[in-house]
Amino acid sequence: MILITSVLVLVFAASMIKVFSIKKDQASYSEKEEYYSMLVAGEEKRSEELVEFEKYTQTNAYIEEVAKERYGLVKDGEIIFVAE
């Protein structure tokens, strides 16, 4: 009878240790899930910004901006002032 009781206590103790280990792992995984959810949300926002930028690059305003900044081009009738 004592042998059966001691075996049952050992099995119960081992199962409780395993339960606590699983709960600790679950908490760790929950934190990782939150972190990766935030990363996904950030990348989705970045993706939306890239789509908007792609639309902007198709406009005349973007073409004019690039022409002015990179190549120094101006529209007809614009006056350029150069500081000395």
C-alpha distances in whole Angstrom, upper triangle without the diagonal:
4,5,5,6,9,10,11,12,14,15,16,18,20,21,23,24,26,27,29,30,32,33,35,36,37,39,41,42,43,45,47,47,50,51,52,53,56,57,58,59,62,62,63,66,67,68,69,72,72,73,76,77,78,80,82,83,84,87,90,89,87,89,92,90,89,93,93,91,91,94,96,98,99,101,104,106,103,105,103,103,103,102,104
4,6,5,6,9,10,10,12,14,15,16,18,20,21,22,24,25,27,29,30,31,33,35,36,38,39,40,42,44,45,46,48,50,51,52,54,56,56,58,60,61,62,64,66,66,68,70,71,72,75,76,77,79,80,81,83,86,89,88,85,88,91,88,87,91,92,89,89,92,94,96,98,99,103,104,102,103,101,101,101,100,102
4,5,5,6,9,10,11,12,14,15,16,18,20,21,23,24,26,27,29,30,32,33,35,36,38,39,41,43,44,45,47,48,49,51,53,54,55,57,59,59,61,63,64,65,67,69,70,71,73,74,75,77,79,80,82,84,87,86,84,86,89,86,86,89,90,87,87,91,93,94,96,97,101,103,100,101,99,100,99,99,101
4,6,5,6,9,10,11,12,14,15,16,18,20,21,22,24,26,27,29,30,32,33,35,36,37,39,41,42,43,45,47,47,49,51,52,53,55,57,58,58,61,62,63,65,67,68,69,71,72,73,75,77,78,80,82,85,84,82,85,87,85,84,88,89,86,86,89,91,93,94,96,99,101,98,100,98,99,98,98,100
4,5,5,6,9,10,10,12,14,15,16,18,20,21,23,24,26,27,29,30,31,33,35,36,37,39,41,41,43,45,46,47,50,51,52,53,56,57,57,60,61,62,64,66,67,68,70,71,72,74,76,77,79,81,84,83,81,84,86,84,83,87,87,85,85,88,90,92,93,95,98,100,97,98,97,97,96,96,98
4,5,5,6,9,10,10,12,14,15,16,18,20,21,23,24,26,27,29,30,32,33,35,36,38,39,40,42,44,45,46,48,50,50,52,54,55,56,59,60,61,63,65,65,67,69,70,71,73,75,76,78,80,83,82,80,82,85,82,81,85,86,83,83,86,88,90,92,93,97,98,96,97,95,95,95,94,96
4,5,5,6,9,10,11,12,14,15,17,18,20,21,23,24,26,27,28,31,32,33,35,37,38,39,41,42,43,44,47,48,49,51,53,53,54,57,58,59,61,63,63,65,67,68,69,71,73,74,75,78,81,80,78,80,83,80,79,83,84,81,81,85,87,88,90,91,95,97,94,95,93,94,93,93,95
4,5,5,6,9,10,10,12,14,15,16,18,20,21,22,24,26,27,29,30,31,33,35,36,37,39,41,42,43,45,46,47,49,51,52,53,55,56,57,59,61,62,63,65,67,67,69,71,72,74,76,80,79,76,79,81,79,78,82,83,80,80,83,86,87,89,90,94,95,92,94,92,93,92,92,94
4,5,5,6,9,10,10,12,14,15,17,18,20,21,23,24,25,27,29,30,31,33,35,36,38,39,40,42,44,45,46,48,50,51,52,54,55,56,58,60,61,62,64,66,67,69,70,71,73,75,79,78,75,78,80,78,77,81,82,79,79,82,84,86,87,89,92,94,91,92,91,91,90,90,92
4,5,5,6,9,10,11,12,14,15,17,18,20,21,23,24,26,27,29,30,32,33,34,37,38,39,40,43,44,45,46,48,49,50,53,54,55,57,59,59,61,63,64,65,67,69,70,72,74,77,76,74,76,79,76,75,79,80,77,77,80,82,84,86,87,91,92,90,91,89,89,89,88,90
4,5,5,6,9,10,11,12,14,15,16,18,20,21,22,25,26,27,28,31,32,32,35,36,37,38,41,42,42,44,47,47,48,51,52,52,54,57,57,58,61,62,63,65,67,68,69,72,75,74,72,74,77,74,73,77,78,75,75,79,81,82,84,85,89,91,88,89,87,88,87,87,89
4,5,5,6,9,10,10,12,14,15,17,19,20,21,23,25,26,27,29,30,31,33,35,36,37,39,41,41,43,45,46,47,49,51,51,53,55,56,57,60,61,62,64,65,67,68,71,74,73,71,73,76,73,73,76,77,74,74,78,80,81,83,84,88,89,87,88,86,87,86,86,88
4,5,5,6,9,10,11,12,14,15,17,19,20,21,23,24,26,28,29,30,32,34,35,36,38,39,40,42,44,45,46,48,50,51,53,54,55,57,59,60,61,63,65,66,68,70,73,72,69,72,75,72,71,75,76,73,73,76,78,80,82,83,87,88,85,87,85,85,84,84,86
4,5,5,6,9,10,11,12,14,16,17,18,20,21,23,24,26,27,28,31,32,33,34,37,38,38,41,42,43,44,47,48,49,51,53,53,55,57,58,59,61,63,64,66,68,71,70,68,70,73,70,69,73,74,71,71,74,76,78,80,81,85,86,84,85,83,83,83,82,84
4,5,5,6,9,10,10,12,14,15,16,19,20,21,22,25,26,26,29,30,31,32,35,36,36,38,41,41,42,45,46,47,49,51,51,53,55,56,57,59,61,62,63,66,69,68,66,68,71,68,68,71,72,70,70,73,75,77,78,79,83,85,82,83,82,82,82,81,83
4,5,5,6,9,10,11,12,14,15,17,19,20,21,23,25,25,27,29,30,31,33,35,36,37,39,41,42,44,45,46,48,50,51,52,54,55,56,58,60,61,63,65,68,67,65,68,70,67,67,71,71,69,69,72,74,76,77,78,82,84,81,82,80,81,80,80,82
4,5,5,6,9,10,11,12,14,16,17,18,20,22,23,24,26,28,29,30,32,33,35,36,38,39,41,43,44,45,47,49,49,51,53,54,55,57,59,60,62,64,67,66,63,66,69,66,65,69,70,67,67,70,72,74,75,77,81,82,79,80,79,79,78,78,80
4,5,5,6,9,10,11,12,14,15,16,18,20,21,22,24,26,27,28,30,31,32,34,36,37,38,40,42,42,44,46,47,48,51,52,53,55,56,57,59,62,65,64,61,64,66,64,63,67,68,65,65,68,70,72,74,75,79,80,77,79,77,77,77,77,79
4,5,5,6,9,10,10,12,14,15,16,19,20,21,23,25,25,26,29,30,31,33,35,36,37,39,40,41,43,45,46,47,49,51,52,53,55,56,58,60,64,62,60,63,65,63,62,66,67,64,64,68,70,71,73,74,77,79,76,78,76,76,76,76,78
4,5,5,6,9,10,11,13,14,15,17,19,20,21,23,25,26,28,29,30,32,34,35,36,38,39,40,42,44,45,47,48,50,51,53,54,55,58,60,63,61,59,62,64,62,61,65,65,63,63,66,68,70,71,73,76,78,75,76,74,75,74,74,76
4,5,5,6,9,10,11,12,14,16,17,18,20,21,23,24,26,27,28,30,32,33,34,37,38,39,41,42,43,45,47,48,49,51,53,54,56,58,61,60,57,60,62,60,59,63,63,61,61,64,66,68,69,71,74,76,73,74,72,73,72,72,74
4,5,5,6,9,10,10,12,14,15,16,18,20,21,22,24,25,26,28,30,31,32,34,36,36,38,40,41,42,45,46,47,49,50,51,53,56,59,58,55,58,60,58,57,61,62,59,59,63,65,66,68,69,73,74,72,73,71,72,71,71,73
4,5,5,6,9,10,10,13,14,15,17,19,20,21,23,25,25,27,29,30,31,33,35,36,37,39,40,42,44,45,46,48,50,51,53,55,58,57,54,57,60,57,57,60,61,58,59,62,64,65,67,68,72,73,70,72,70,70,70,70,72
4,5,5,6,9,10,11,13,14,16,17,19,20,22,23,25,26,28,29,31,32,34,35,37,38,39,41,43,44,45,47,48,50,52,54,57,56,53,56,58,55,55,59,59,56,57,60,62,64,65,66,70,72,69,70,68,68,68,67,69
4,5,5,6,9,10,11,12,14,15,16,18,20,21,22,24,26,27,28,30,31,32,35,36,37,39,41,42,43,45,46,47,49,52,55,54,51,54,56,53,53,57,57,54,54,58,60,62,63,65,68,70,67,68,66,67,66,66,68
4,5,5,6,9,10,10,12,14,15,16,18,20,21,22,24,25,26,29,30,31,33,35,36,37,39,40,41,43,45,46,48,50,53,52,50,53,55,52,52,56,56,54,54,58,59,61,62,63,67,69,66,67,66,66,66,66,68
4,5,5,6,9,10,11,13,14,15,17,19,20,21,23,25,26,27,29,30,32,33,35,36,38,39,41,43,44,45,47,49,52,51,49,52,54,51,51,54,55,52,53,56,58,59,61,62,66,67,64,65,64,64,64,63,66
4,5,5,6,9,10,11,12,14,16,17,18,20,21,23,24,26,27,29,31,32,33,35,37,38,39,41,42,43,46,48,51,49,47,50,52,49,49,52,53,50,50,54,56,57,59,60,64,65,62,64,62,62,62,61,63
4,5,5,6,9,10,10,12,14,15,16,18,20,21,22,24,25,26,28,30,31,33,35,36,37,39,40,41,43,46,49,48,45,48,50,48,47,51,52,49,49,53,54,56,57,59,62,64,61,63,61,62,61,61,63
4,5,5,6,9,10,10,12,14,15,16,18,20,21,23,24,25,27,29,30,31,33,35,36,38,39,40,42,44,48,46,44,47,49,47,46,50,51,48,49,52,54,55,56,58,61,63,60,61,60,60,60,60,63
4,5,5,6,9,10,11,13,14,16,17,19,20,21,23,24,26,27,29,31,32,33,35,37,38,39,41,43,46,45,42,45,47,45,44,48,49,46,46,50,52,53,54,56,59,61,58,59,57,58,58,57,60
4,5,5,6,8,10,11,12,14,15,16,18,20,21,22,24,26,27,29,30,31,33,35,36,37,39,41,44,43,41,43,46,43,42,46,47,44,44,48,50,51,53,54,58,59,56,58,56,57,56,56,58
4,5,5,6,9,10,10,12,14,15,16,18,20,21,22,24,25,27,29,30,31,33,35,36,38,40,43,42,40,42,45,42,42,46,46,44,44,48,49,51,52,53,57,58,56,57,56,57,56,56,59
4,6,5,6,9,10,11,12,14,15,17,18,20,21,23,24,26,27,29,30,32,33,35,37,38,42,40,38,41,43,41,40,44,45,42,43,46,48,49,50,51,55,56,54,55,54,54,54,54,57
4,5,5,6,9,10,11,13,14,16,17,18,20,21,23,25,26,27,29,31,32,33,35,37,40,39,36,39,41,38,38,42,42,40,40,44,45,47,48,49,53,55,52,53,51,52,52,52,54
4,5,5,6,9,10,10,12,14,15,16,18,20,21,22,24,25,26,29,30,31,33,35,38,37,35,37,40,37,37,41,41,39,39,42,44,46,47,48,52,54,51,52,51,52,51,52,54
4,5,5,6,9,10,10,12,14,15,17,18,20,21,23,24,26,27,29,30,32,34,37,36,34,37,39,37,37,40,41,39,39,43,44,45,47,48,51,53,50,52,50,51,51,52,54
4,5,5,6,9,10,11,12,14,15,17,18,20,21,23,24,26,27,28,31,32,36,34,32,35,37,34,34,38,39,36,37,40,42,43,44,45,49,50,48,49,48,48,48,48,51
4,5,5,6,9,10,10,12,14,15,16,18,20,21,22,24,25,27,29,31,34,33,30,33,35,33,32,36,37,34,34,38,40,41,42,44,47,49,46,48,46,47,47,47,49
4,5,5,6,9,10,10,12,14,15,16,18,20,21,23,24,25,27,29,33,32,29,32,35,32,32,36,37,34,35,38,40,41,42,43,47,48,46,48,46,48,48,48,51
4,5,5,6,9,10,11,12,14,15,17,18,20,21,23,24,26,28,31,30,28,31,33,31,31,35,35,33,34,37,39,40,41,42,45,47,44,46,45,46,46,47,49
4,5,5,6,9,10,11,12,14,15,16,18,20,21,22,25,26,29,28,26,29,31,28,28,32,33,30,31,34,36,37,38,39,43,44,42,43,42,43,43,43,46
4,5,5,6,9,10,10,12,14,15,16,18,20,21,23,25,28,27,24,27,30,27,27,31,32,29,30,33,35,36,37,38,42,44,41,43,41,43,43,43,46
4,5,5,6,9,10,11,13,14,15,17,18,20,22,24,27,26,24,27,29,27,27,31,32,30,31,34,36,36,37,38,41,43,41,43,42,43,44,44,47
4,5,5,6,9,10,11,12,14,16,17,18,20,22,25,24,22,25,27,25,25,29,30,28,29,32,33,34,35,35,39,41,38,40,39,40,41,41,44
4,5,5,6,9,10,10,12,14,15,16,19,20,23,22,20,23,25,23,22,26,27,25,26,29,31,31,32,33,37,39,36,38,37,38,38,39,42
4,5,5,6,9,10,10,13,14,15,17,19,23,22,19,22,25,23,23,26,28,26,26,29,31,32,33,33,37,39,37,39,38,40,40,41,44
4,5,5,6,9,10,11,12,14,16,18,21,20,18,21,24,22,22,26,27,26,26,29,31,31,32,32,36,37,35,38,37,39,39,40,43
4,5,5,6,9,10,10,12,14,16,19,18,16,19,21,19,19,23,24,22,23,26,28,28,29,29,33,35,32,34,33,35,36,37,40
4,5,5,6,9,10,10,13,15,18,17,14,17,20,18,18,21,23,21,21,24,26,27,28,28,32,34,32,34,33,35,35,37,40
4,5,5,6,9,10,11,13,17,17,15,17,20,19,19,22,24,23,23,26,28,27,28,28,32,34,32,35,34,36,37,38,42
4,5,5,6,9,10,11,15,14,12,15,18,17,17,20,22,21,22,24,26,25,26,26,29,31,29,32,31,33,34,36,39
4,5,5,6,9,10,13,12,10,13,15,14,14,17,18,17,18,21,22,22,23,24,27,29,27,30,29,31,32,33,36
4,5,5,7,9,13,13,10,12,15,15,14,17,19,19,19,21,23,23,24,24,27,30,28,31,30,32,33,35,38
4,6,5,7,11,11,10,12,15,15,15,18,20,20,20,22,24,23,23,23,26,28,27,30,30,32,33,35,39
4,5,5,9,8,6,9,12,11,12,15,16,16,17,19,20,20,20,20,23,25,24,26,26,28,30,32,35
4,6,8,8,5,7,10,10,10,12,15,14,15,17,18,18,19,19,22,25,23,26,25,28,29,31,34
4,7,9,7,8,11,12,12,14,16,17,17,18,20,19,19,19,22,25,24,27,27,29,31,33,36
4,5,6,7,9,10,11,13,15,16,17,18,19,17,17,16,19,22,21,24,24,27,29,31,34
4,5,5,6,9,10,10,12,14,15,16,16,14,14,13,15,18,17,20,21,24,26,28,32
4,5,5,6,9,10,11,12,14,15,15,14,13,12,16,17,16,19,19,22,24,26,29
4,5,5,6,8,10,11,12,13,14,13,14,14,18,20,18,20,20,23,24,26,29
4,5,5,6,9,10,11,11,12,11,12,12,15,18,17,19,19,22,23,26,29
4,5,5,6,9,10,10,10,8,8,9,12,15,13,16,15,18,20,23,26
4,5,5,6,8,10,10,9,10,11,15,17,14,16,15,18,19,21,24
4,5,5,6,7,9,9,11,13,16,19,16,18,17,19,20,22,25
4,6,6,5,6,6,8,10,13,16,14,16,15,17,18,21,24
4,6,6,5,5,6,9,13,14,12,13,11,14,15,17,20
4,6,6,8,10,13,16,18,15,16,13,15,15,17,20
4,6,8,11,14,18,20,17,18,16,18,17,19,21
4,6,9,12,15,17,15,16,14,16,16,19,21
4,7,10,13,15,12,13,10,13,12,15,18
4,7,10,12,10,11,10,14,14,18,20
4,7,8,6,8,8,12,14,17,20
4,6,6,9,10,14,16,20,23
4,6,9,11,15,17,21,24
4,6,10,13,16,19,22
4,7,10,13,16,19
4,7,10,13,16
4,6,10,13
4,7,10
4,6
4
